[in-house]
Amino acid sequence: MPPVNILIKPASSACNMACRYCFYKDVASHREHAFEGMLSLDRMQQVIQAGMAYAEHLCSFAFQGGEPTLAGLDFYRRVVNMQRQMARPDVQIRNAIQTNGYLLDDEWAAFFAEHHFLVGLSLDGPAELHNGNRLDAGGHGTFNRVMRAARLLEKYHVDFNILCVVTGRNAKSVEKIYRFYKKQGFRWLQFIPCLEPLEQERGVEQYHLSAQEYGKFLVRLFDLWYEDLRAGQYISIRHLDNWLGILLGEQPEACNMMGRCSVQFVIEGDGGVYPCDFYVTDAWRMGTVGDVSFAEMQQGAVAERFVKASLDIPEECRQCRWLPLCRNGCRRDRAVLSDSTVGLNCYCEAYRYFFARRERQLADAVRLICHMRL
C-alpha cells in the first residue's frame, strides 16, 4: 500500500469570495449538483477510517474548497480528535489547508500552530494586482484581509506558503510581485497558471494567460530567483524546486510534473470521491467514501480510465529534448484533438522558451544547491 494523499472539500464549492478566475466554481457547474453540501462529521470519520485502512507510512489530509474554513473551526477540532483516536503507530498523519485567509483570526492561527497544519494562503502580490481578481462577495478587494491573515500566521509561527495565480496581467508584473513577497518575508512560494473554463476556447476570459506571456514570466522569475540563489539566499518556488529535483535525479512531488495522472482521492461534501481536483465532475466519480474502499476505487474502472487518458505522449513531445523536464505538463492544460487523442500542452511554447534560454543557469543552480546541501 502507498502513502495516501486525501484532498477534502468540507464546504464543497461554497466560498465567501468571488474570485474572477475561480476554477472550482466552473468545475462544480458541470455537475448535476454544483453544491454537494457540507461534509458531515460522520462522513469525515469515514474518510479518516478509509485513509488509515489504506495508507502505508503516511496519510496526508489536505483541506481545500471552495473555502474550507467555512466548515468552521469546531469541525477541524473534531477532525484532529478523530485522527488521534484512529491513528496507527506505523502511519504518520499530516494536515494541510489551502485558504483565502478571509476568516482567519487568532483562534484559527493558534489552532493551526498547535496541530502543525501546513497552510497555503492565496495572495496574488501587492494590492493593485491581488485586488484585480480576488474580490469578496460584494465586489471589494481582499488584500488587507489576506495580509492580516499572513501576519497572524507569522505571529503564531504557523508554517505557511503563498500561492499566486498567474494571469496575463500579473505575468507582466513578475518583478513587482517577487520583490513584494521578499519584502514581506515570504520565502515559500507557488505560482500556478490560471485555469480557464472547461470546454471553452482559450483566450476568451479577461484573465487569460498566453504561452508567450507565461514563457517570459518563467524566464524573469527564474532570473530574480537565481540572483538571490547566487547571493546565498534560497527562496522556495515550487515549480523550480521540482525541475531542479528532476535534474538531481529525484522524483517530482508536483503531480503536474509526473507526466501522467495518479489517483488523488478528492472528497466532496456528500462523500463522493474523485481522482483529481480539476475533474470533480459526475463522469469521474469513483464512488462514495464509506461504501467503497480506497483500494477498490484505485483498482476500479473509473480510476483506470482516468489514468489511461493521461498516458498518451504526442510525437512532437517524444522528439523534444525538454521532455524529461516538461513531460507535457498537466493534463488539464493539454489539447484534446478531434480524434480524442491528446495534443500538446497549451504552455508548450512557454516551456520551450524557458528551457532553451536558461539551460546553463539551471545546471549552475543545481551545482549551487548541491553545495548548499553539504
C-alpha positions in Angstrom: 0.0 0.0 0.0 1.3 3.5 -0.8 1.4 6.7 1.2 -2.1 8.3 0.8 -2.9 11.9 -0.1 -6.6 12.8 0.5 -7.9 16.1 -0.6 -11.1 17.1 1.2 -13.7 19.8 0.3 -15.6 20.1 3.6 -17.6 23.1 2.3 -18.0 21.7 -1.2 -18.0 24.6 -3.7 -19.2 27.2 -1.2 -17.0 30.3 -0.9 -17.1 33.7 0.8 -15.1 35.3 -2.0 -15.9 35.8 -5.7 -12.5 35.5 -7.5 -12.8 36.1 -11.2 -10.7 33.1 -12.2 -12.2 30.6 -9.7 -11.7 27.2 -11.5 -13.7 25.2 -8.9 -16.8 27.3 -9.4 -16.6 26.3 -13.1 -15.9 22.6 -12.4 -18.8 22.4 -9.9 -21.1 24.0 -12.5 -20.5 20.9 -14.7 -22.1 18.6 -12.1 -25.8 17.8 -11.6 -25.4 19.4 -8.2 -22.8 22.2 -8.0 -23.0 22.4 -4.2 -22.8 18.9 -2.6 -23.5 20.1 0.9 -21.2 20.5 3.9 -19.2 17.4 4.8 -20.7 15.8 8.0 -18.5 14.7 10.8 -19.8 11.1 10.3 -18.6 11.3 6.7 -15.3 12.8 7.8 -14.9 9.9 10.2 -15.4 7.5 7.3 -12.7 9.4 5.3 -10.2 9.0 8.2 -11.0 5.4 8.6 -10.6 4.8 4.8 -7.3 6.6 4.8 -5.9 4.8 7.7 -7.0 1.4 6.3 -5.3 2.1 3.0 -2.2 4.1 3.9 1.3 2.9 4.4 3.8 5.1 6.4 1.9 8.3 5.6 -1.6 9.6 5.4 -2.0 13.2 4.4 -5.2 15.2 4.7 -5.4 18.4 2.7 -8.5 20.6 3.1 -9.5 22.8 0.1 -12.6 24.3 -1.4 -14.4 26.4 -2.3 -13.3 27.8 1.0 -12.6 25.1 3.6 -12.7 27.4 6.7 -16.5 27.8 6.1 -16.8 24.3 7.7 -16.0 26.1 11.0 -13.1 25.7 13.5 -15.1 23.3 15.6 -15.2 20.9 12.6 -11.4 20.8 12.5 -11.1 20.4 16.2 -13.3 17.3 15.9 -11.2 16.1 12.9 -7.9 16.1 14.8 -9.6 14.4 17.7 -10.9 11.6 15.4 -7.4 11.3 13.8 -5.9 10.9 17.2 -8.4 8.2 18.1 -7.9 6.3 14.8 -4.2 6.7 14.4 -1.9 3.8 13.7 1.6 3.7 15.2 3.1 2.9 11.8 1.4 5.7 9.9 2.3 9.4 10.2 -0.7 11.8 9.8 -0.2 15.2 8.2 -2.7 18.0 7.8 -2.7 20.9 5.4 -5.3 23.6 4.4 -5.5 25.9 1.4 -7.4 29.1 2.3 -8.2 32.5 1.0 -7.5 33.8 4.5 -10.7 35.8 4.8 -11.9 34.3 8.1 -8.6 33.7 9.8 -8.2 35.2 13.3 -6.1 34.5 16.4 -8.2 31.4 17.3 -7.7 29.8 13.8 -4.0 30.6 13.8 -3.4 29.2 17.3 -5.2 26.0 16.2 -3.0 25.6 13.1 0.1 26.1 15.2 -0.9 23.7 17.9 -1.8 20.9 15.4 1.0 21.6 12.9 -1.2 22.4 9.9 0.7 23.5 6.8 -1.3 26.4 5.5 -1.4 27.6 1.9 -2.5 31.2 1.6 -3.8 32.7 -1.6 -2.2 36.1 -2.3 -1.6 37.5 -5.8 1.1 40.0 -5.0 0.6 43.7 -3.9 -2.8 45.2 -3.6 -3.2 46.6 -7.1 -2.6 43.1 -8.6 -4.3 41.0 -5.9 -7.5 43.1 -5.9 -7.8 42.8 -9.7 -9.2 39.3 -9.4 -9.5 38.3 -5.7 -12.7 40.0 -4.6 -15.2 39.5 -1.8 -18.9 38.7 -2.3 -19.6 42.5 -2.5 -17.0 43.0 -5.2 -14.4 44.7 -3.0 -10.7 43.8 -2.9 -9.5 41.5 -0.2 -5.8 42.4 0.0 -5.9 43.8 3.5 -7.8 40.8 4.9 -5.3 38.4 3.4 -2.3 40.4 4.7 -3.8 40.4 8.1 -4.1 36.6 7.9 -0.5 36.3 6.9 0.6 38.4 9.9 -1.5 36.2 12.2 0.2 33.0 10.8 3.6 34.6 11.4 2.6 35.7 15.0 1.7 32.1 15.9 4.7 30.6 14.0 2.5 28.6 11.6 4.3 27.1 8.6 2.7 28.6 5.5 3.3 29.2 1.9 2.0 31.7 -0.6 0.0 30.7 -3.7 -0.1 33.1 -6.6 -2.4 32.5 -9.6 -0.6 33.7 -12.7 -2.8 35.7 -15.1 -1.9 37.6 -18.3 -1.9 40.8 -16.3 0.3 39.9 -13.4 2.7 37.9 -15.6 3.8 41.3 -16.8 4.5 42.4 -13.2 6.6 39.4 -12.1 9.4 41.6 -10.7 6.9 43.7 -8.6 5.3 40.5 -7.2 8.6 38.8 -6.4 10.1 41.8 -4.7 6.9 42.4 -2.8 7.0 38.8 -1.4 10.6 39.2 -0.4 9.9 42.5 1.3 7.1 40.8 3.3 9.4 38.0 4.3 7.6 35.3 2.3 10.1 32.6 1.3 7.8 29.7 0.3 6.0 30.4 -3.0 3.8 28.7 -5.6 3.0 30.3 -8.9 0.2 28.5 -10.7 -1.1 29.4 -14.2 -4.7 30.3 -14.2 -7.2 27.7 -15.4 -9.8 28.6 -18.0 -13.3 27.1 -18.0 -13.8 23.5 -19.1 -14.8 23.0 -22.7 -14.3 26.7 -23.5 -12.0 28.1 -26.2 -8.9 29.6 -24.6 -8.4 33.3 -24.7 -11.9 34.4 -24.0 -11.5 35.3 -20.4 -10.0 38.7 -19.4 -7.5 36.9 -17.1 -6.2 34.7 -20.0 -2.5 33.8 -19.8 -0.9 33.3 -23.2 2.0 30.9 -23.8 4.1 33.9 -24.8 3.3 35.8 -21.6 3.9 32.7 -19.5 7.3 32.0 -21.1 8.5 35.5 -20.4 7.2 35.2 -16.9 9.1 32.0 -16.3 12.4 33.5 -17.5 12.2 36.7 -15.5 11.0 34.9 -12.3 13.9 32.5 -12.6 16.4 35.3 -13.1 15.2 37.0 -9.9 15.4 33.8 -8.0 18.8 32.9 -9.5 20.2 36.2 -8.5 19.2 35.5 -4.9 20.5 31.9 -5.0 23.9 33.1 -6.2 23.9 35.5 -3.2 23.4 32.6 -0.9 19.7 33.3 -0.3 17.4 30.3 -1.1 13.7 31.1 -1.8 11.5 28.1 -2.4 9.5 28.3 -5.6 7.6 25.1 -6.1 8.0 24.5 -9.9 11.7 25.4 -9.7 12.2 23.1 -6.8 10.6 20.3 -8.8 12.6 21.0 -12.0 15.9 21.2 -10.0 14.9 18.0 -8.2 14.4 16.2 -11.6 17.9 17.4 -12.7 19.2 15.9 -9.4 17.7 12.6 -10.2 14.7 12.9 -7.8 11.1 12.2 -8.5 8.9 15.4 -8.7 6.4 15.9 -5.9 4.1 18.0 -8.0 1.6 15.8 -9.9 1.6 18.1 -13.0 5.3 17.3 -13.5 4.9 13.5 -13.3 4.0 13.1 -17.0 0.9 11.0 -16.1 -2.0 11.3 -13.8 -2.4 9.4 -10.5 -5.5 9.0 -8.3 -5.7 11.7 -5.6 -8.9 10.8 -3.7 -10.7 14.1 -3.7 -13.7 14.1 -1.3 -16.7 16.3 -1.9 -19.3 17.4 0.6 -21.6 14.4 0.1 -18.7 11.9 0.5 -18.3 11.5 -3.3 -14.7 10.6 -4.3 -12.9 11.8 -7.5 -9.4 11.2 -8.9 -8.4 14.8 -9.3 -9.2 18.3 -8.1 -9.6 19.5 -11.7 -12.0 16.7 -12.6 -14.6 16.7 -9.8 -17.4 16.1 -12.2 -20.1 13.4 -12.4 -18.3 11.4 -15.1 -15.2 10.9 -12.8 -17.0 10.0 -9.6 -15.3 6.8 -8.3 -17.7 6.0 -5.5 -18.7 7.2 -2.1 -16.5 7.0 1.0 -17.9 4.5 3.4 -19.5 2.5 0.6 -16.4 1.7 -1.4 -12.8 1.3 -0.1 -9.9 3.4 -1.5 -8.3 0.2 -2.7 -11.5 -0.7 -4.7 -11.6 2.8 -6.1 -7.9 2.7 -7.0 -8.5 -0.5 -8.9 -11.8 0.4 -10.4 -12.8 1.2 -13.9 -13.1 5.0 -13.4 -9.6 5.3 -12.0 -8.2 3.1 -14.7 -9.9 5.2 -17.4 -8.7 8.4 -15.8 -5.0 7.4 -15.6 -5.1 5.8 -19.0 -6.3 9.0 -20.6 -3.1 10.8 -19.4 -0.6 8.3 -20.8 -0.5 9.3 -24.5 2.5 11.3 -25.5 2.3 13.4 -28.7 5.0 12.5 -31.2 6.3 16.1 -31.0 6.9 15.5 -27.3 8.8 12.3 -28.0 11.1 14.3 -30.3 11.6 17.2 -27.8 14.9 17.4 -25.8 12.9 19.0 -22.9 10.5 16.1 -22.4 12.4 14.8 -19.3 11.7 18.1 -17.6 8.4 19.2 -19.1 6.6 15.8 -19.6 3.8 17.7 -21.4 2.7 19.3 -18.2 -0.7 19.0 -16.5 -3.3 17.0 -18.4 -5.8 19.8 -17.8 -3.7 22.1 -19.9 -3.3 19.6 -22.8 -5.2 20.0 -26.0 -7.7 17.3 -26.9 -7.7 16.7 -30.6 -10.7 16.0 -32.9 -9.9 12.2 -32.8 -9.9 12.4 -29.0 -6.1 11.9 -28.7 -4.0 14.1 -26.5 -2.1 17.0 -28.1 0.5 19.4 -26.8 0.2 21.3 -23.6 -1.1 24.8 -24.2 2.0 26.2 -22.5 4.4 24.0 -24.6 5.8 27.2 -26.3 6.4 28.7 -22.8 8.4 25.8 -21.5 10.5 25.5 -24.7 11.2 29.3 -24.4 12.3 29.0 -20.8 14.4 25.8 -21.0 16.2 26.9 -24.2 17.2 30.3 -22.6 18.1 29.1 -19.1 19.6 25.7 -19.6 23.1 26.8 -18.5 21.8 28.7 -15.4 19.6 25.7 -14.4 22.7 23.5 -14.4 24.6 26.1 -12.4 21.7 26.3 -9.9 21.9 22.5 -9.4 25.6 22.9 -8.6 24.9 25.7 -6.1 22.2 23.7 -4.4 24.4 20.6 -4.1 27.0 22.8 -2.5 24.4 24.2 0.0 23.4 20.7 1.0 27.0 19.8 2.0 
